[in-house]
Amino acid sequence: MLASWLFNWSYRRFVAACETPLKAQASQLRRILRQAAGTDIGRRGDFAGLCGLADPVALIRAYQEQVPIRSYWEMRADLDAVYAGEWQRLCPSRPIFFAMTAGSTGQFKCIPVTKQYRREVGRGSLIFNGALEANYPALRGLKCQFLVGSAEGGVTPAGAPQGFVSGFSYKNLPCFVRDR
């Protein structure tokens, strides 16, 4: 019952935000930029200055110019440094986990997961389940099955746990959602 109420509430908030998507996206981007302004990438990209742009379109365009899309290989030096413990290069807080990707290169890539990221994934999960129940009301109250990889993949040189993000996300779901 509590899970369905939370799913519904989260989904309704998301649908309301979809009424003004540009405003919602700019607000989310500002929040992320404020949090990351003190990181190396935040200083290089002048995240603090970007936060001062009031116009959502100007903010998004300026961000796209300041922080172009880069490949993993272009970011590898920063990602390797974060993995080794220099989290301030990219992250606003110390990573609590490193997600191991099983990409096409045959080597695992380890992506930092912060508390902020974990919170956002949790919100997305609530919204998804809310949308599912809104469109298929007969699902309310039924058991869920989760297919996940292992969250247990060792530790980084800095001592942070690593593993597959699906297992980590599952472990971090509220118990009333996991036990549903």
N, C-alpha and C positions, 0 to 999 in steps of 0.2 A: 504494500500500500504506500509506504513512504517513498520507495523507489519510483513508483509510477507518478506520484505527486511531483517529485523532484525532476523527473524526466519531462513532464508536461510543462512545469514552470520554466525550465531551461529552454525548451523548444519554443515556447511562446515569446520569451525574451529574444531569441534568435530571429524569429519571424518578424518581430517588431523592428529589430535592427535592420532587417532587409528592406524595410520601407525607405530608409535613407542610407543605402550602402556606402556611398562616398563618405558621408559623415562618420559612419561606424568604422570604416577601414582607416580613415585618417586618425580617429581617436585611438584605435588600437596601435597604429604605427607610432603615434606620439608617445604612448605609454612605453612601448618597447624601446624607443630611442632615448627616452628619459632614463630608463633603467640601465641602458648600455652606454650612456654618454661618457662614463669614466673608464671604459675599456680602451685598449689600444685602437681597435677598429672604430670605436666611437669618437675618439679624438681625431683619427685620420679622416673620418667622414664628417666631422663637425656635427655630431648628433645633437649637441646642446643648441647649436645655432638653428638647426632644422626645426627643432621643437617650437621655435619662436614664430614660424610661419603660420599665420592664421588661416589662410585659404587652403582647403584640403587638396585641391588640384595642384597648387604650387608646392605644397609639402611633398606630395607623392612624386611629382616630377623632379624636384630637387633631390629627393632621396635616390631616385633611379639614376640620376647623374653622379651623385656622390659615391654610391655603392653599386657599381655595375655587377651584373651577374657574373660569377666566376665559377670555374669548374673545381672539383675536388683537388685536382693536381695544382691549380693555381692557389688554393688555400692550404695546401698540405703543410707548409712550414708552420703556419699559425695553428692548425689542428694538431700537429705533432707536439708543438709546445704546450698546448692546453692539456693534451694527454699526459705529458710529462709533469704537469703540475702548475704551469704558468697560465692559469685559467683567465687572468685579467686580459689576456690578449683578445679574447672574443666574448667572454661570458661576464654578465653582471654579478654573478655569484659563483661560488665554488660548485662545480658539477657534482651531482649526487650519484651519477651513474654514467657509463659510457655505452651507447648503443652500438653493438657490433652488426655491421651490415654484411650480408653475404653477396656482394656485388659480382659483376661479371668478370672482374679482373682476377678472381681466385684468391685475393687477399682480403682479409677483413679490414674495413675502415671503421674507426671508432669515433662516433659522433657524441659530443658532450650533451648531457641532459641536465638541466638545472631545475630547481624547484619551480621557477616560473613556467618552464616548458611543461613540466609534469602537470601543473595546474591547468594549463591550456588544453592539454590532451584530455584531461579529466572532463573539462567543460564540453569539449567536442563529443566525448562519449555520451554525456548526458543528453546533449542535443540530438545526437543520432538516435538514441533509444527513445527520446520523446517523439521524434518524427516517425519512427517505426510504430510506436503505440498509437499515435494520432491517425496514421493511415491504416493500421490494422488493429483496431481496438480489442479483438479477441485475444491478442497476445498479452494483454495486461495481466500481470500476476503469474504468468507461466514461467517455468524455469528457463534459464539461458544456458547455452553451451558456448564456451570460449575455446578457441583453438589457438594456442600460443607456443612460442619457443621458450627455451630455458632462459631465465634471468640470471642464471649462475654460469658465468663464463670467465671467472677469475677476477683479478684486480689489476689496475693500472700501476705503473711505476710509482705514482703518487698515492696509491692505496685506495682509489675509488673502485667500487664494484663495476663489472662490465658483463654484458650478456646481450640477449636479444630483447629489443624494446617491447615486443608484444608481451613477453613474460614479465618484464618490469612494470608495464602499464597494468597488467592484470593484477599483480601483487599489490599495486597501489590504488586499486579501485576501493571505494568504501565497502565495508563488509556487507552492508545491506544490499549492495548491487551484486557483489561477487557471489553471495549465498542465495541469490534469487533463483 
